[in-house]
Amino acid sequence: MSERLKEIIDDLPYSIRYEGSTENLIKYAKEQTKRVEELEREKKEHEIALRFYGHPSNYKHSNYWVIVADEGRTARRALGEAK
């Protein structure tokens, strides 16, 4: 659970926090926090592939083999696809 979510939950009045009516809301917020963390990890993986293919030095004639030899593996790995 993120620190911010923990702070929000802890700031709820005790009577609201433990009466049960907010449990679904708290559960949903926790799920969304996990999803955000997953998306942030995926974003970083995608950035790796984009940096590789976007780096100008990969397109110099002497380094052209770097892209050819990779055959898109870096991008597929970043996208979570088969190697």
Residue, then its C-alpha position, 0 to 999 in steps of 0.5 A: m500500500s502506498e504511503r499516501l493511501k495509508e495516510i488517507i485511510d488513517d485520517l478517516p474517523y475511527s467510527i467510519r473506518y471500522e463500521g464496515s461501510t468503507e471496506n469496499l472503498i478501501k479495498y478498491a483504493k488498495e487495488q487501484t494503488k497496486r494497478v498504478e504500481e504495475l502500470e508504472r513498472e510497465k511504463k519503465e519497461h516500454e521506455i527502455a525499448l523506446r530509448f533503444y530505438g530512439h537513440p540516434s547512434n543506433y542509426k549510424h551506418s557503423n551501428y546499424w547492425v545493433i538494430v538488425a541483430d536485435e530483431g525487435r527483442t528489446a521492444r518485445r521484452a519491454l512489451g512483455e511479449a515472447k522473446 
